[in-house]
Amino acid sequence: MKQFLVFLAATAMIALSGCNTVQGIGQDLQKAGEKLEGAAKK
């Protein structure tokens, strides 16, 4: 369990370091939502 939490924290840090601004995070979330929506329609 501890290893999973460390992995999750490291993944979150890497993902957030790619987004320098709140706007960037919003755009990334929007793109992820669009991909999920597209997959759900198939």
C-alpha positions as CSV (number, residue, x, y, z in Angstrom):
1,M,0.0,0.0,0.0
2,K,2.8,2.4,0.9
3,Q,4.5,1.7,-2.5
4,F,1.3,2.5,-4.3
5,L,0.9,5.8,-2.5
6,V,4.5,6.8,-3.3
7,F,3.9,5.9,-6.9
8,L,0.7,7.9,-7.0
9,A,2.3,10.9,-5.4
10,A,5.3,10.7,-7.9
11,T,2.9,10.4,-10.8
12,A,0.9,13.4,-9.7
13,M,4.0,15.5,-9.3
14,I,5.2,14.6,-12.8
15,A,1.8,15.4,-14.3
16,L,1.4,18.7,-12.4
17,S,5.0,19.8,-13.3
18,G,3.9,19.6,-17.0
19,C,1.2,22.2,-16.3
20,N,2.7,25.5,-15.3
21,T,-0.5,27.3,-14.7
22,V,-4.0,26.6,-13.5
23,Q,-5.2,27.3,-17.1
24,G,-2.9,24.6,-18.3
25,I,-4.3,22.1,-15.8
26,G,-7.8,23.0,-17.0
27,Q,-6.9,22.4,-20.6
28,D,-5.4,19.1,-19.8
29,L,-8.5,18.0,-17.9
30,Q,-10.7,19.2,-20.7
31,K,-8.7,17.1,-23.2
32,A,-8.9,14.1,-21.0
33,G,-12.6,14.5,-20.6
34,E,-13.0,14.7,-24.4
35,K,-11.1,11.5,-24.9
36,L,-13.2,9.7,-22.3
37,E,-16.4,11.1,-23.9
38,G,-15.2,9.8,-27.3
39,A,-14.4,6.4,-25.9
40,A,-17.8,6.2,-24.2
41,K,-19.6,6.9,-27.5
42,K,-17.9,4.0,-29.3
